[in-house]
Amino acid sequence: MGLAIAPLGLYYGFISTAMGILLRSRGVSVGRIDAISAIAFSPTFWAFLLCPILDVRFSKRAYAVFFAAVAALCLGLSTLLTGNLTAFTVVLTIGCAAMVIFGNAHQGWMPDVIDDSHYSHVGATTNVANLGAAGAFAVLTVFVIRHLPPVPAAFLLALAVLAPTVLLFFIPLPAAPTRGVAEVFSTFFCDLYAVCRRRDCIIGLICFAAPTACFALTNSFSSLGSDFGASEQQVTAINGTGVAIACSLGCLLGIWFAGRFPRRNVYILAGFGGVCAVGILLVTPHIFVWYAGCVLAYNLFQGVNYTAFSSFCYEIVGPTNPLAGTQMALLAAAANLPISYMTAIEGSVHSRYGINGMLMVDGISTILVGGTLLLVLQRIGLGSGRQDSRAVAAG
């Protein structure tokens, strides 16, 4: 059930890693690549508004397979459009929107067919599938495009994205939707309004929407390899397999931290760990060994951040929450927002001030905003984590 989410990781892996490697090899600037990445990833914070369609007429399995197929088609087609960056960006963005809907279909389906005692198992395999699929697909994409003609390569990559949906046919179907389009969307927006009025949700939205720990450089590292004298093979290995392993280890490490310290603090402080890796890149020679070590360290802290984010969201939503689905979708959208705008900002800075300027913007924004948030949360009495969250929810 968790592994069936793999198409999401495959698609995101293409945008965050493989795309930068391929476009940089064609002479596209880092600034332009980051702008494309920001636009292509933008559905991760607005496409949730389309997800109420999942509760209309057809089963979530049907929606999941359909939108995975749309995304697979868009990804394959985009590999044929690298000579026209405008068309490439449009097609890739449409595919990302389809993939967001696929992900919500999968995530909204699982609680209907699994027992509460198995939530952690499915959550763990979902994370592994996302990270592993992203890393493996980045390597596969570069290899296939370099060794096959364009059309067969596009077909094979699209097929690879769609293939994991076979797993969906081994999962029991959820209850069939019974409501109409007008009813579903009107209820969704009423629920959204109710969620936005809750104090604990507002705090979460501020933490996630601010550039405290968005780890936006993850989308840029693959296109920065040449700045450190790294070959395409080295960049692919580090940002594909290496990142998948480092991030997975960080997720496991995050379980320990999130179980012992306030989760919102772990979420923010993981961003400070990423800043340490960025700072090392700033003061060391621009050679491959430092690039590789810092990219892996950066993604290790990002893994800790992933675990803290998930547990922080569950803490905010709490048990027996009738608006849990709407609230989770809104929190996830807020967390994806700074990834998009910071990627665009940092890419623009790279074009004007080079890689050091880009790294400084990432580090300074994280420290200033994250430090301010920690101080404000402490000042208003919300610095102690889980107990505060329960008190707010009770109030």
C-alpha positions as CSV (number, residue, x, y, z in Angstrom):
1,M,0.0,0.0,0.0
2,G,2.8,2.4,0.8
3,L,4.9,1.4,-2.2
4,A,1.9,2.2,-4.5
5,I,2.7,5.9,-4.0
6,A,6.0,5.4,-6.0
7,P,4.7,7.4,-9.1
8,L,4.7,10.5,-7.0
9,G,8.3,10.0,-6.0
10,L,9.3,9.3,-9.6
11,Y,7.7,12.5,-10.9
12,Y,9.1,14.7,-8.2
13,G,12.5,13.0,-8.7
14,F,12.5,14.0,-12.3
15,I,11.8,17.7,-11.5
16,S,14.1,18.0,-8.6
17,T,17.1,16.1,-9.9
18,A,17.1,14.7,-13.5
19,M,15.7,17.8,-15.1
20,G,18.5,20.0,-13.7
21,I,21.1,17.6,-15.0
22,L,19.6,17.3,-18.5
23,L,18.9,21.0,-19.0
24,R,22.3,22.1,-17.6
25,S,24.0,19.8,-20.1
26,R,22.1,21.7,-22.9
27,G,23.5,25.0,-21.7
28,V,20.4,26.3,-19.8
29,S,21.4,28.6,-16.9
30,V,20.8,27.7,-13.2
31,G,18.5,30.7,-12.9
32,R,16.3,29.5,-15.7
33,I,16.3,25.9,-14.5
34,D,15.3,27.1,-11.0
35,A,12.5,29.2,-12.5
36,I,11.2,26.2,-14.4
37,S,11.4,24.0,-11.3
38,A,9.5,26.6,-9.2
39,I,6.7,26.7,-11.8
40,A,6.6,23.0,-12.3
41,F,6.4,22.3,-8.5
42,S,3.8,25.0,-7.9
43,P,0.8,22.6,-8.1
44,T,2.1,21.1,-4.9
45,F,0.6,24.1,-3.0
46,W,-2.4,24.9,-5.2
47,A,-3.6,21.7,-6.8
48,F,-5.2,20.5,-3.5
49,L,-8.0,22.8,-4.4
50,L,-8.9,20.4,-7.2
51,C,-8.9,17.3,-5.0
52,P,-12.6,17.4,-3.9
53,I,-13.2,15.8,-7.3
54,L,-11.9,12.6,-5.7
55,D,-15.2,12.3,-3.8
56,V,-17.4,12.4,-6.8
57,R,-18.8,9.5,-8.8
58,F,-15.7,7.2,-9.4
59,S,-13.6,5.3,-7.0
60,K,-10.3,6.6,-5.7
61,R,-8.6,3.7,-7.5
62,A,-10.0,4.9,-10.8
63,Y,-8.9,8.5,-10.1
64,A,-5.5,7.4,-9.0
65,V,-4.8,5.3,-12.1
66,F,-6.2,8.0,-14.4
67,F,-4.2,10.9,-13.0
68,A,-1.0,8.8,-12.8
69,A,-1.5,8.1,-16.5
70,V,-1.9,11.8,-17.3
71,A,1.2,12.6,-15.3
72,A,3.2,9.8,-17.0
73,L,2.1,11.1,-20.4
74,C,3.2,14.6,-19.5
75,L,6.6,13.5,-18.2
76,G,7.3,11.4,-21.4
77,L,6.2,14.3,-23.6
78,S,8.3,16.8,-21.7
79,T,11.5,14.9,-22.5
80,L,10.8,15.6,-26.2
81,L,10.2,19.3,-25.6
82,T,13.6,20.4,-24.0
83,G,14.3,22.5,-27.0
84,N,11.2,24.6,-26.3
85,L,11.4,25.5,-22.6
86,T,8.0,27.3,-22.5
87,A,6.2,24.2,-23.7
88,F,8.4,22.0,-21.6
89,T,7.4,24.0,-18.4
90,V,3.7,24.0,-19.2
91,V,3.5,20.2,-19.9
92,L,5.6,19.4,-16.8
93,T,3.4,21.6,-14.6
94,I,0.2,20.0,-15.9
95,G,1.7,16.6,-15.1
96,C,2.7,17.7,-11.6
97,A,-0.9,18.9,-10.9
98,A,-2.2,15.4,-12.0
99,M,0.4,13.8,-9.7
100,V,-0.8,15.9,-6.7
101,I,-4.3,14.6,-7.3
102,F,-2.9,11.1,-7.6
103,G,-1.2,11.4,-4.3
104,N,-4.3,12.7,-2.6
105,A,-6.3,9.8,-4.0
106,H,-3.8,7.4,-2.6
107,Q,-3.5,9.0,0.8
108,G,-7.2,9.5,1.1
109,W,-7.9,5.9,0.2
110,M,-5.5,4.2,2.6
111,P,-7.3,5.1,5.9
112,D,-10.5,3.5,4.5
113,V,-8.9,0.1,4.1
114,I,-6.3,-0.3,6.8
115,D,-6.5,-0.6,10.6
116,D,-5.2,2.1,12.9
117,S,-2.4,-0.2,14.1
118,H,-0.9,-0.3,10.6
119,Y,-0.8,3.4,10.0
120,S,2.9,3.6,10.9
121,H,3.8,0.7,8.6
122,V,2.1,2.3,5.6
123,G,3.5,5.7,6.5
124,A,7.0,4.2,6.6
125,T,6.8,2.4,3.3
126,T,5.2,5.5,1.7
127,N,8.2,7.5,2.7
128,V,10.7,4.9,1.5
129,A,8.8,4.6,-1.8
130,N,8.9,8.4,-2.3
131,L,12.6,8.8,-1.6
132,G,13.8,5.6,-3.2
133,A,11.7,6.1,-6.3
134,A,13.0,9.7,-6.7
135,G,16.6,8.7,-6.4
136,A,16.4,5.7,-8.7
137,F,14.4,7.5,-11.3
138,A,16.9,10.4,-11.5
139,V,19.6,7.8,-12.4
140,L,17.3,5.9,-14.8
141,T,16.2,9.1,-16.6
142,V,19.7,10.3,-17.3
143,F,20.8,6.8,-18.5
144,V,17.8,6.3,-20.7
145,I,18.0,9.7,-22.4
146,R,21.7,9.3,-23.0
147,H,21.5,5.8,-24.5
148,L,18.1,5.6,-26.3
149,P,16.5,7.6,-29.2
150,P,14.2,10.4,-27.9
151,V,10.8,8.7,-28.6
152,P,11.6,5.3,-27.1
153,A,13.2,7.0,-24.1
154,A,10.1,9.1,-23.6
155,F,7.9,6.0,-23.8
156,L,10.0,4.0,-21.4
157,L,10.1,6.8,-18.8
158,A,6.3,7.3,-19.0
159,L,5.8,3.6,-18.7
160,A,8.1,3.5,-15.6
161,V,6.0,6.2,-13.9
162,L,2.7,4.3,-14.6
163,A,4.0,0.8,-13.8
164,P,3.7,1.0,-9.9
165,T,-0.1,1.7,-10.3
166,V,-0.5,-2.1,-10.8
167,L,-0.1,-2.3,-7.0
168,L,-3.4,-0.4,-6.6
169,F,-5.3,-3.3,-8.0
170,F,-4.3,-5.5,-5.1
171,I,-5.7,-3.0,-2.5
172,P,-9.4,-3.3,-1.5
173,L,-11.6,-0.6,-2.8
174,P,-12.9,2.1,-0.5
175,A,-16.6,3.0,-0.3
176,A,-18.0,4.5,-3.5
177,P,-18.6,8.3,-3.5
178,T,-22.3,9.2,-3.3
179,R,-22.2,13.1,-3.4
180,G,-22.4,15.4,-6.4
181,V,-19.8,17.9,-7.6
182,A,-21.6,21.0,-6.2
183,E,-22.1,19.4,-2.8
184,V,-18.5,18.2,-2.5
185,F,-16.8,21.5,-3.5
186,S,-19.2,23.6,-1.4
187,T,-18.5,21.4,1.7
188,F,-14.7,21.5,1.0
189,F,-14.5,25.3,1.0
190,C,-16.7,25.6,4.1
191,D,-14.4,23.1,5.8
192,L,-11.4,25.1,4.6
193,Y,-12.8,28.2,6.2
194,A,-13.4,26.5,9.5
195,V,-9.9,25.0,9.5
196,C,-8.2,28.4,8.8
197,R,-9.9,29.9,11.9
198,R,-8.2,27.4,14.3
199,R,-5.3,28.8,16.2
200,D,-3.2,25.7,16.1
201,C,-3.6,25.4,12.4
202,I,-2.7,29.0,11.9
203,I,0.6,28.5,13.8
204,G,1.3,25.5,11.6
205,L,0.6,27.4,8.5
206,I,2.9,30.2,9.5
207,C,5.7,27.7,10.3
208,F,5.3,25.9,7.0
209,A,4.7,28.8,4.7
210,A,7.7,30.7,5.9
211,P,11.2,29.8,4.5
212,T,12.3,28.3,7.8
213,A,13.1,24.8,6.7
214,C,11.9,24.3,3.1
215,F,15.3,22.9,1.9
216,A,14.8,24.6,-1.5
217,L,18.4,23.9,-2.6
218,T,17.4,20.3,-3.1
219,N,15.9,21.4,-6.4
220,S,19.1,23.2,-7.4
221,F,22.0,20.9,-6.4
222,S,21.8,18.8,-9.5
223,S,22.2,21.8,-11.8
224,L,25.1,23.2,-9.6
225,G,27.4,20.2,-10.1
226,S,29.4,21.8,-12.8
227,D,30.2,24.8,-10.5
228,F,32.1,22.3,-8.4
229,G,33.9,20.5,-11.2
230,A,31.6,17.4,-10.9
231,S,30.9,15.3,-14.0
232,E,27.4,14.3,-15.0
233,Q,27.9,10.8,-13.7
234,Q,29.1,12.1,-10.3
235,V,26.2,14.5,-10.1
236,T,23.7,11.8,-11.0
237,A,25.1,9.4,-8.4
238,I,25.1,11.9,-5.6
239,N,21.7,13.5,-6.3
240,G,20.1,10.2,-7.1
241,T,21.2,7.2,-5.1
242,G,23.2,9.2,-2.5
243,V,20.4,11.6,-1.7
244,A,17.8,8.8,-1.4
245,I,20.0,7.0,1.1
246,A,21.0,10.1,3.1
247,C,17.4,11.4,3.2
248,S,16.0,8.0,4.3
249,L,18.6,7.8,7.1
250,G,17.5,11.3,8.2
251,C,13.9,10.2,8.3
252,L,14.8,7.3,10.6
253,L,16.9,9.7,12.8
254,G,14.0,12.1,12.9
255,I,11.9,9.5,14.7
256,W,14.2,9.7,17.7
257,F,14.3,13.5,17.7
258,A,10.5,14.0,17.2
259,G,9.8,11.5,20.0
260,R,11.9,13.4,22.5
261,F,11.7,17.1,21.7
262,P,9.0,19.5,20.6
263,R,8.2,18.6,17.0
264,R,7.8,22.2,15.8
265,N,11.3,22.9,17.2
266,V,12.7,19.9,15.5
267,Y,11.1,21.0,12.2
268,I,12.7,24.4,12.4
269,L,16.1,23.3,13.8
270,A,16.5,20.7,11.1
271,G,16.6,23.7,8.8
272,F,19.5,25.1,10.8
273,G,21.3,21.8,10.2
274,G,20.9,22.4,6.5
275,V,22.4,25.9,6.9
276,C,25.5,24.3,8.5
277,A,26.0,22.3,5.3
278,V,25.4,25.4,3.2
279,G,27.9,27.3,5.3
280,I,30.6,24.7,4.7
281,L,30.0,25.0,0.9
282,L,30.5,28.8,1.2
283,V,33.9,28.6,2.9
284,T,35.5,25.5,1.3
285,P,37.0,25.1,-2.2
286,H,34.5,24.5,-5.0
287,I,35.5,20.9,-5.6
288,F,33.6,17.7,-5.9
289,V,34.5,16.2,-2.5
290,W,33.0,19.2,-0.6
291,Y,30.0,19.3,-3.0
292,A,29.2,15.6,-2.4
293,G,29.6,15.7,1.4
294,C,27.5,18.9,1.8
295,V,24.7,17.7,-0.5
296,L,24.4,14.4,1.5
297,A,24.6,16.3,4.8
298,Y,21.9,18.7,3.6
299,N,19.6,15.9,2.6
300,L,20.3,14.1,5.9
301,F,18.8,17.0,7.8
302,Q,16.0,17.2,5.2
303,G,15.1,13.7,6.2
304,V,14.9,14.7,9.8
305,N,12.7,17.6,8.7
306,Y,10.3,15.2,6.8
307,T,9.7,13.2,9.9
308,A,9.2,16.3,12.1
309,F,6.8,17.7,9.5
310,S,4.6,14.6,9.4
311,S,4.5,14.2,13.2
312,F,3.9,17.9,13.7
313,C,1.0,17.8,11.3
314,Y,-0.6,14.8,13.1
315,E,-0.1,16.7,16.4
316,I,-1.9,19.7,14.9
317,V,-4.8,17.7,13.5
318,G,-5.2,15.4,16.5
319,P,-7.5,12.4,16.9
320,T,-11.2,12.3,16.0
321,N,-10.9,15.5,14.0
322,P,-13.8,15.8,11.5
323,L,-11.8,18.1,9.3
324,A,-8.6,16.0,9.3
325,G,-8.5,15.5,5.6
326,T,-9.0,19.2,4.8
327,Q,-6.5,20.3,7.4
328,M,-3.8,17.9,6.3
329,A,-4.2,19.0,2.7
330,L,-3.9,22.6,3.7
331,L,-0.8,22.1,5.9
332,A,0.9,20.1,3.1
333,A,0.1,22.8,0.6
334,A,1.6,25.5,2.9
335,A,4.8,23.4,3.3
336,N,5.2,23.2,-0.4
337,L,4.7,26.9,-1.0
338,P,8.2,28.1,0.2
339,I,9.9,25.4,-1.8
340,S,8.5,27.0,-5.0
341,Y,9.1,30.7,-4.2
342,M,12.6,30.1,-2.6
343,T,13.7,28.1,-5.6
344,A,12.7,30.9,-7.9
345,I,14.4,33.6,-5.7
346,E,17.6,31.6,-5.3
347,G,17.8,30.9,-9.0
348,S,17.5,34.6,-9.7
349,V,20.2,35.4,-7.2
350,H,22.5,32.9,-8.8
351,S,22.1,34.6,-12.2
352,R,23.2,37.9,-10.6
353,Y,25.6,37.1,-7.9
354,G,26.7,33.5,-8.5
355,I,26.6,30.5,-6.4
356,N,27.9,32.1,-3.2
357,G,25.1,34.7,-3.3
358,M,22.6,31.9,-3.8
359,L,23.9,29.9,-0.8
360,M,23.9,33.0,1.4
361,V,20.3,33.8,0.6
362,D,19.2,30.3,1.5
363,G,21.2,30.3,4.7
364,I,20.3,33.8,5.9
365,S,16.6,33.4,5.2
366,T,16.4,30.2,7.2
367,I,18.3,31.5,10.2
368,L,16.5,34.9,10.4
369,V,13.0,33.5,9.9
370,G,13.5,30.3,11.8
371,G,15.1,32.1,14.7
372,T,12.3,34.7,14.8
373,L,9.7,32.0,14.8
374,L,11.4,30.1,17.7
375,L,11.5,33.3,19.8
376,V,7.9,34.2,19.0
377,L,6.6,30.7,19.8
378,Q,8.5,30.8,23.1
379,R,7.2,34.3,23.9
380,I,3.5,33.4,23.4
381,G,4.0,30.2,25.4
382,L,3.9,27.7,22.5
383,G,7.5,26.5,22.7
384,S,7.0,23.3,24.6
385,G,5.4,21.2,21.8
386,R,2.9,18.4,22.2
387,Q,1.4,19.6,25.5
388,D,0.8,23.1,24.1
389,S,-0.9,21.6,21.1
390,R,-3.3,19.6,23.2
391,A,-4.1,22.7,25.3
392,V,-4.8,24.8,22.2
393,A,-7.0,22.0,20.7
394,A,-8.9,21.7,24.0
395,G,-9.4,25.5,24.1
